[in-house]
């Protein structure tokens, strides 16, 4: 039993992680805002090229593989594209985990819920809670989004087919974003002398 005023060690550890992430994000934003306009234009252009290249590659592969809605691969590639390869990798991992959990929950919700709105709400809630239970809270919103796509976006074919197609499209998008981010980091290192 906790005494009043005593803090739980897990809570303080989570709080310190959140504080460290927020501090790092604020430092990055402060650094980028402090850059002169020309450098911000270059950084923004580099990010735009990275996001468009990843999305275009993902969409092209999705279309070539005849996925039902290849635009989800392009959206995923843009959603996970970050300024650095490491950040892109971390967000891609979260996106994939969220898609797996959301896809499985969405499949269960589609099979058991029979189109009832309460089943939709419960499915999204379960997907979010599962992500937190497996200690990947950062993937929770992505799990909820994937479950929402599974249950609310019209599709052709059985529910299990939709789940596999969504997971495939998300996978294509994350892999393309990672590939492009890795290539861009190598270009930045070689041409601009920036650390990876």
N, C-alpha and C positions, 0 to 999 in steps of 0.2 A: 504494500500500500504506500502510495506517495504521500509524503508530508506536504503540507501547504508550503509553498515557496520552493520546494525541491523540483528540479527539472528532470524530465525523463531523458536519458542519454541519447536515445534514438531521435527524439524531437530536436535536441540541440545540434546533433550531427546533421540532420536534414536542414535545419535552419542555417547552419554555417555553410552548407553546400549552396543553398539558394542565395545566400548573401554573397558568396564568392562568385557565383555565376552572374548575379546582377551587377556586381562590381566590375567584372571583366567586360560584360556587355556595355555598361555605362562608359568604361574606359575606351572601348573600341569606338563607340558612337562619338565620344568627346574628341578622340583622335581624328576621326573622319571629318567631323564638323570643323576642326581646326585647320584642315588642309586647305590650301588655296584653291580657288575655283577651277583652275586648269587641272590640278591633280584630282579633284573630285570628278571632273569630267572624264578623265582617263580611267579612274577606278570604276565609275558608273558604266562607261563604255565596255570595260573589260567584263563586268558582271553581266551586262546585256548580251554580249557575245556568248558568254558561257551559258546563260539560261536559254537563249535562242538555239544555240548549237545542240545542247542536251535535249531540248524539247523537239527540235526538228528530227534529230536522230531517232528518238524514242517513237515519234509519230510514224516515221518512215518504216521502222522495224515492225511496229504494231500493224500498220497497213499491209506490209508484205506477209505477215503471219496471219492475216485475215481475222484479227481479233474483232470482236463485236463493235467496240467503241474505242478505237485507238487514241482518241483525244485524251482519255484518262492517263495514258502513258506520258503524253506531252505535259499535261497538267502536273503530274507527279514530278517530272523532271524539273519543271520550273519551281514547284513548291519546295524541293529539297536543295536546290542550288543555293549555295552560300558563298561568302567571300573567300573562304579557304577550303582546301581539300579536307582537312580534319573536320571542320564544321559540317561540310556536305556529307562526309562519311557518317558522322554521328546522327544527323537528321535522317539520312537514308536508312540507317538501322532502325530508328524509331518509326519511320514510315512503314517499313516492312513488317515490323512486329505489330504495329497498329492495324495494318491491312490484314495480317493473318488472324488476329483476334477478332477484328470487325467482320471479316469474311466468314469465319466460323460462326460467330454469333448471328450474323445476318442470315446465314443459311438456316440455322436453327429457328430464328424468328420467322423466316419465310415458310418453313415447313410446318411449324407448330402454330403460328399466329393467324394464319388464314386471312391476312389483310387487315386485321383490326388495329386501330391506332394505338390502343393500349399495349399490344404486342410490340409495335414499333418502339414505343417509349421504353418499355422494359428491356428490349434488345439493346438499345443504345446504352442504357444505364448499366446493364450487365457487362457490355464490352469495356466501358470505362473502368468499372470496378475490377474486372479481371486484369487489366493493364496495371492497375495500382497494386493488386495482390501479388503479381509476379515481379513487382518492384521496377516497373518501367512506366512510371506515371507520365513521363514525357510523351509516350505513345498513346495515351488515353484519348486525347481529342481526335487523333487520327483513326483510332479504332471506332470511335463514335461516328466519324465522317464516313468511314467505309461501310459500317452497318447501315447508315442512312442511305448511302448510294445503293446498297443491296436491296433495301426494302422500298425505297421511294422512286428510284429512277427506273422507268420501264425498260424491260429487256426481253429478248426472245429466248425461249427454251426453258428448261427446268432450272430450279433454284441452284442446284449444285453446279450446273454449267456456268451460271452467272458468277458464282463465287470463285470458281477457278479462273474464269476470264478476267475478273477484276484483279485477282492476285497476280495473274500473269502480266496484266497491263501495268500494275504498280511496280512489279519487278523490272520490267523493261525500262520504265521511267527512272527508277533509282539507279539501275546499272548504267544507263546512258549518262545520267547526271554525274555519277562517280567517275566514269571514264573521261568525260569532258573536263571535270574539275581537276582530275589528275594531270591531264594534258596541259591545261591552262597553268597549273602550278609549276610544271616543268618549263613552260615558255617564260613565265615570270622569273623563274630562277635564272634561266640562261640569258635572257635578253635584258632583264631589268635588275638582276643581281639580288632579287628578294629571296629571303629564306622560305623554305617550304613549310 
